[in-house]
Amino acid sequence: MRVLLVYPVFPPTFWSYEKILELVDRQVLLPPLGIITVAAILPQEWEFKLVDRNIRPVTEAEWEWADLVILSAMIVQKNDLVGQIKEAKQRGKLVAVGGPFATSVPDEPLKAGADFLILDEGEITLPMFVAAINQGETKGIFRTTEKPDVSLTPIPRYDLLEFDAYDSMSIQFSRGCPFQCEFCDIIVLYGRKPRTKKPSQLLQELDYLYQLGWRRGVFMVDDNFIGNKRNVKLLLKELKIWQAEHQYPFRFNTEASVDLAEDQELMELMVECNFNAVFLGIETPDEESLQLTKKFQNTRNSLADAVEKIIRAGLRPMAGFIIGFDGEKKGAASRIINFVENAAIPTAMFGMLQALPNTALWHRLEKEGRLRDKTKQEGNGNQTTLINFVPTRPVEDIAEEYIEAFWTLYDAETFLDRTYRCFLKLGAPKCQSPFKITSWIEIRALGIVIWRQGIKRHTRWKFWHHLFGILRHNPGVWEHYITICAHNEHFLEYRQIVRDEIQQQLIEYKVLESQEKLTVQV
C-alpha cells in the first residue's frame, strides 16, 4: 500500500512567524506531529510519502504514486483540507481524514468527499481502519470513546520530514488536561485525565531526533505539560541527565497551566533541562470572567505574582488572552493591556472568544440560541476571526477594543520596552552548551535585525539602550533577548492583518445584521 500523507495549509496566524522564519531561512515553525505519528502506527510494510503543504504543493507524480491519501487537520486548516480532499477525489484516490477537525465536525470532510473518517485517537481507530482496508472496504467511519495508553504509542516517523524547512521539532509527553475550562476543546478531544508516556519512551524519541541530526529547538506540544506533575517530574529528572550527557543539543519550550508557579522544584527542573519558555493560558485578569468560564485554577492566587515567579525562575512567559466572555464589562481589552504591560509578558496571544464545536461553551450557547450560522462560523481559534456567537455586549465594541489592543500591544517601541523589562529579571540559563561556530544564516539574521531595529527604524535608540542594558545587567540571556526582539518583525506586519481582516468581517456582520432585521420586519 502506497500512502500519501498530506498536511493542509495554515492561513496566516499569530504563530505563523513568516517574517522571523525568513530571517533564519526556514519555511514553517513546527512539523505535523500528528500525521507522522499516524505513519508510525500504520503497518510499517506500507510505503509512505509526506507532503506538508505549508512547505510545498503535492506534485502530480506524488498523486499518481499514491494508492491512498490520508489527511489530518485542525479547524483553522479547514479550507485547504476540503480543497485537498477534492483534489484527491478528482484523481480517483481513496481518501481518509482524521485529526481534531474531522473528530469535532465529521460531516464537513464527508461532504467534501472523504471515503474514510479515522476519528478520535489513532492508537485505537487506525487498527480498525487497517482491518477495513485489508477486507477490501472502500468506505467507513471509525470512532471510539476509549482513551488509549500512550505509553504504547510508537516513535513518530520523523524521518519523513523535510528537516531543513522547520524551525523547531515537536514532541509529545502527555494528552489530556485536568481542568474544565468551558471554551476548551482539549478536554473534549483528549479527556480530563492526563495520560503520559514513560520517561524512557520520550528519551527514545529524542534519541531518534538526535540520530537524524536535529540540534535546535523542540516544542513539547502537550496542551498542559504539567497536568500530571508527578510523572512530569520523573521525566525531567531523566531528561536532565540525557541533556547533560548529550551536551544540551535541544532547547525546549511548552504549554502549562499557571499553577506551574506554585511548584519551585518543577520550574527548576525545567530550567535545568534547558526549557527557556512556557505558554500560559491566562485568558483575562477579570476574575468574574474566569469564574464564569470555569478556569478556577487562575483564581487561586495572584496572576501577576505567578508570572513574576515564572520569569525569575528562568522561563520566558508567553500568554494567551481572550476578549468576549459573557458579562464582560466595557474596557476588557484595556485591562488586558495593563496586565500584560505590568507583568512584562513579551508575547501575548490575543483573540476573540470562539465557541468551538462540542465544547461546553458551544453546547450552552446552542441551548440559549446564541450561536451564529453554524455552517459558516464553527470557530477556528485564529486571531483574525470575529466572535462566532451573540455576546452579552455589542459585537462592535468587542471588535473595536480587540483591534485597538492588538495594535497597542505590538507597537514596535511598546514591544521592545516590555521585552526589556522581562529580560532584566529573567533567571539566567543553567545549561551550558559547548561552543560552536556561528553559522552564516545566524550572522545574516542578526545583521538584518540590527539594521531594521537598530538603524533604519525610529526604534534605534531604544534598541541599543535596551541591548546594552541586558549585556550589563543580565548578560546570560542576551542571545535569547535578541531572538525575541526579532519577533517584532512578525508582529508589526501581523497587527495590520488583524486590523484589516477584523474590520472587514465587522462590515460584513453589520450588513448581515441589517438584512436579518429587515427580514423580521417584513
N, C-alpha and C positions, 0 to 999 in steps of 0.2 A: 504494500500500500504506500503510495507516494502522497505525502501530506504537505500542503502549502499552508503555513500559519501566517495569517495576515493581521496586523495591528493597525487599526484606523488612525486617522489624523486627529490631533487635538487642535481646536481653534486657539488663537492667542489667549493666554490666561495669565494670572498673576505669577504663576510658576514657570511660564514658558522661557523666560530669560534669554530671548533671542539675541539681544544686544551683548549680553555678557558671554554667551556661548560663542559668538563671533570673535570675541577677543582671544579666546583660547582655542580657536579652530575646532570647535565641537558643534554638532547639529542638534542634539537632544540632551535634556538634563538627565533623564533616567530611562532605563530599558523596561520592556514589558515583562515584569517578573511572573505574572500570572500565566502568560502563554508559554513561557519556557518551562514553567512547572508542569503545565499540561503535556508538553512534549516529553517530559521525564516520566510521567505516569502512563502514557500510551505505550503500546508494545514497542520495545526497542529494536525489533527487527524491521519495523516500518522505516521508511526514509522520510526525512524532514528537511524542509527549507522554510526559513523565516524571513518575512518582509515587514519591516517596521515602516509604515508609510509616512512617518514623521521624518524619515531619512530619505526615502526614495519611493517611486511608484513600483507596482508589480510589473514585470516585463511580460511580453507575450509568450516568451519561451517558458517562463515560470507558470503562467496559466496553462499552457499546453502540457507541461510536465505533470501537473497535479491530477491525481485521481480524486482527491478530497480536499476541500478548503475549510479550514477552521478559523473562526474569528472570535475575538474576545474584546469587549469594550466597556468603558464606563459611560455614564449617562451623557457626559459632555462630548463624547465622541459619536453620538447618535447619527448625525448627518452622514459622516463618511462611512460608518458601519453599514447603513442602509444602501449607500452607493456601491460599496464593495460586494455586498450580497447580490445586488442586481448584476454587477459586472461578472461575477462568477456564474450566475444562472444563465446569463446570455451565452456563456461558453459551454453550457451543458454540464457544469460541475455539481457534484454533491456538496452541499454547504451545511456545516454545523456551526452553531453560535452558542457561546457561553459568556461568563463574566457577570459583573454586577448589573449592567444594564439589562441584559436578557433575563436575569433572575428577577429583577424588580418589575420589568414591563415585558413579559414574554410575548404578548400579542404583536409588538412592534416588529421584531425580526421575522416573525411568521408572515406578517403582511408583506414584508419586503421579499419573501420567497425562500427563507431558510427551510431546509429539509429536516434538520435535527436541532433540538434545543438541549444543551447539556447544562443544566441549571444547578444552583446551589454549589456545594463544594465538590470539586472534581475527583478527589480521592475516592468518593463513593459513586458518583454518577458517570465518570468516564469508563469504568469497567462495564457498566450497563450498556453504554454506547458501543463499546468494542464488541460485546456479545451480540448486539443487534446487527452490527456491520458484518460480523462473521456468519450470521444467519441469512445474510443477503437482504436485510431490510433496507429500505430507502427513505424512511421517514420515522420520526419518533421524538418523544419528549421524555426526558429523564430527570426526575426530581427526587429529593429526599428530605426528610425532616431531621435525620440523624446528623450529628456533628462528628466528623472523622477525627481519629487520633493523629495529630500532625507529627508525632514522633516517628510515624511510619512513612512520611512523605519523602520521596527520593530527592536527590540533589538536582536542582534545576539545570536545564541544558544551556548553561552559559556559553558553551562552545558554538551555539547557533547565532550568537550576537555579532554584530559588526562593532567590535570594541572601540575602534577609533572615533566612532560617531558620538559616544556618550561621555558626559562629563563625570557622572558618578554611576556606581553599580547599586543594585537593590538586593536586599536580603531580608528574610522574614524569620523572626523567632516565635511570635505568638499570633493568635487570632482571637478576636472577641474583646469585650470591654465590660468591666463590672458595673458601670454606671448606667443611668436610664434617661439620658438627655432626650427630650421629646422629639427634637428635629433630626436626630442622628439615625442614619440607615445602617451603620456598622453593627449595632446590636440586633437589627433585623436580619442582616445577612449572615452574621457570624456568632450571634448569641452573646449572653452576658457572663458566661463562664470562660475566662481566658484559658486557652489551650496552648501549651508551649512545646517546642521541640526540646530534645535533650541537648545539653551543652556540647557534648561530643559531636552530635549531628551538625550543629551550626558550625563548629570548628572545621568539620569535613568540607562544608560548603565554602568556607573561607580558604581552606587548603586548595580547593579546586580553582577558585578565582586567582589565588597566588600562582598556581602552576600554569595557568593560562596567561600570566604576565601582568595582571592588573596591579597597579600600585597607587591608586588615587582614592578618592572619596567613596564611602559606602553608606548608603541610606538604609537604616533599619526601618522598614516600611510599616511595622506594627502600628495600628491605629492608637494603641496605648501601650507603649513599650513596658511600662511598669504596672500593667494590670494585675500581674501575678508577681509581687515583689520578691517573694521567697525564691521563685525559680529564676528570676532575672538576676538576683544576686549570685546564685550558683553559677549562672552563665558568666557573669562579669569576672568572677574570681578566676575562672579558667581562661577567659579571653585575655585578661591582664597578662597571664603567663605566656599565652600564644603570641600576643603582640610583641612582648619583650624579646622572645626567642627569635622572632622574625624581623626584629629591628623596626617595628611600627610601620608596616607598609601601608596601612589603611588609617584614614581619619573617619570617624563616624558621626552621624547626626541622626536624630529620630524624632518621634512624636511622643508626648507624655501628658498625663493629667497634671494639673498644677500642684497637686499634693506631693509631687516629687520634692518640693521644697521642705517638706516635713521630715525627710529622711536624709540626714547628712551623710551617713555611710554610703547610701546608694549614689548620691551625687559624686562623692569622692571616688567611688569605684568606676563610675562612668568616665570621669576625667582621667583616671589612671589607665583606662583602656583606650584613650585618645578620642573620646567623644568631645566635640567642641561646640555643638549647638543642639537645641531642642525646641521643637514646635509645641506651643501650649495653646489649648483651646480655652481662652479667657472669655470670649464672646461679648461681654458687656460689663462695665463697672456698676450697672444698676442692679442692686440686689433683688428688687421685686421681679425683674425680668428673669433673673437666674432661678428664682424660686418657681416661677410660673412654668419655665421650660424644663424644670426638674434637674437642673445642673447644681445639685445641692453641694457637691464637693467643692464648688467655688465660693461657697458662702461661709465656710467654717472658720477661715482665717483671712487676714488682710491680703488681698491680691497683690497690692503694691509691695508688701513685705516679702511675699513669696517670690516675686520676680527678682527682688533685690538679693535674696539668698541664693537663687539660682545663678545670677550673674557673678556674684562674689565667689561661688564655688568653681567657676571657670567655664560655665556653659552659656553661650550667647543665646538669648531668647528670641525666637520668632513667635508670633502670636496671631491667633485668629479672632476677629471681631465681627459681630453681626448687628445690623440695624433692622428694625421692623417687628420686634416682638409685640405681642398683644399687651395693651395697657401702657405701652411705652409713651413717655412724656416728650413733648417737643424739646429739641436740643440734645437728643441722644447722641448724635454724631459729635457734637462739641464735647460732650462728656468723655467720649472715647478718645478724641484727640488729646484732651487734657491728661487722661490716664496714660496714654502711650508716651506723651512727652515727659511727664513726671517720672514714669517708670524707666525711661530711656530704653525703649524697645526699638531697635533699628528697623526691623522688618515686621510690619503689622498688616496681615492679610485682612482685608475689609470687604464685606459683602452684604447684600440684602438677603434677608431670611428667605429660604426656599423650602417649600413643602415637598420633600422627596417622596416618591411612591412608597406606600406601605409603612411609612414611619408612623409613630403615634400622633405626630402633628398632622400628617396627611389624613388619617382616619378621623381625628377630631374635627378638622376643618370641613371634611366631606359631610359629616353628620350635621354640621352647622350651616351647610350650603354656602361655604365661603371660598371654595376652590374655583379658580378661573378655568376656562376651557381646558379640560384635562388632556385633550388630544394634542394641544399645541403648547401647553405650559406645564409639563410634568416636573419642571425644575431641573436644573443641571449643575448647580453648585459653582457656575462660572461667575466671576466678579463683574461681568458685563451684562448680567441678566436682571431685568426688572422683577420685583417681587411677584410671585405667581398665585397669590390669593388675595382676598379682600381683607386688608388690615384694619386695625381699630382706629387708625388716624389716616388722614388723606395720603394716597399714594404719592401725590405730587410733593408733599412735604418730605416724605421719606427719601424720595429720589433726589430732590434738590439738596437735602442735608448730606446725603451719601456722596454726591458728586463733589460738593464743596470740601467735605472731609478728606476724600481721596486726594484731591488737588492740594490741599494744605499739607497733609502728611508727607507727600512726596515732592514738595517744593525742594529744589536742589540744596539750598542752604539749610533748611529745616532738617532735612535728612542727614546731612553731614554733621550738624550740631548734635543731633540725637545719637548718632553713631559714636561720636567722640565721647559723649558723656557715658555711654555704655562701656566703651573700651577702657576708659580711665580706671574703672573699678572692676573690670573683668578679671577673674582669677587667672593667673598665668598657667600655661600648659605644664603638665607634669611628665610628659613623654618627650624624649629627645630622639628624633630620627637621625640617622647618620648623614653626614654632609653629602650633598650631591650637586653636580654642576647644573646651574640654572639653564633650562632649555631656551632656544631661540623664541619659541612661542610665548613662554613666560616673560621674557625680556620685552618682546613686542607688546604684549598685553599691558605690562606696567608702563611702557612708554606712551601708549595711547591714553591710559587713564590720567597720567601726569599731564599730557598735552591738553586733553579736554578739560580736566577739572582744575589743574594747577596753572594753566597758562591761558587757554582760549576763553574759558567762561568767566563770568563775574564771581564765581566761587573761589577764584585762585588764591586770594589772601587767606580765606578761611581754610582752604585745603592745606596750605603749607603750615599755617599756625597749628592746626589740629595734628598734622602728621608729626611735626617736631615735638608737640606736646606728648604724644603717645611714645615717641622714641625716648623722651626724657623721663616720663613718669611710669610707663608700663611697657618697656621695650620687648618683653617676651611675646606680646600679642601683635606686633606691628604688621607682620605678613597677613594675619587673619584680618586685621583692620583694613588694609589696602584692598583685600578681596571684597569686603562689604562696601567700601567706597565705590568699587566698580559697579555694584548693583544699581547705583544712581543712573547709570546708562540705560538700564531697562525701565526703571520707574518713570523717568522723565518722559519717555515715549508712551508707556502703558497708561499713565494717568490721562493722557489725551484720548486714547482709545476708549477708556471708561467713560469719560465725559461725552464723547461723540455718540457712542452706542446707547448709553442710558437716555440721553436727551432724545434720540431718535425713537426709542421704544416708548418713551413718555408721550411723545407726539401721537404715536400710533394708538397708545392706550386711551388718550383723550378723545381721539376720533371714534374709536370703538365704543367708548362710554357714551358719547353723544348719540351715536346710532342706536344704541340699546334704549336710551331714554326716549328717542323718537318712536321706536317700535312699541314701547309700552304705552305711550300716549295715543298712538293710532289704534 
